[in-house]
């Protein structure tokens, strides 16, 4: 699993003209799932996300987690995170998991993250044409891949 975390002042996802979810201060997380991903990847990433110290403390130093800061999370499925651009100019998405694999893993990731955060999170809709807006705070953008744990 590969995720991109962006620290937000606010973020939202709109589907067919309707706002599906919006958050204030917190994290927008884009999630890409590949064929070999499973429960271990989900648990490791969720623990990493909620404990990641990317929020400023009273001295302006990134030393607080989202649990410390009380922020919100918005999760969006993003198969293009596994794009391969080695050949030609058209990305290949062959590493991205098929929907029958990725949908249950995406839903499990969102459920696990909700439990780890201790409150509901916002989500997009898997496979939908989504319009995602955010005001990146910092900017702070972090890439984490569960295949690179060490």
Secondary structure, 3 states (H helix, E strand, C coil): CEEEEEEEEEEEEEECCEEEEEECCEEEEEEECECCCCHHHHHHHHHHHHHCCCEECCCCCEEECHHHHCCEEEEEECHHHHCECCCCCCCECCCECCHHHHHHHHHHHHHHHHHHHCCCCEECCCCCCEEEEEEEEEEEEEEEECCCCC
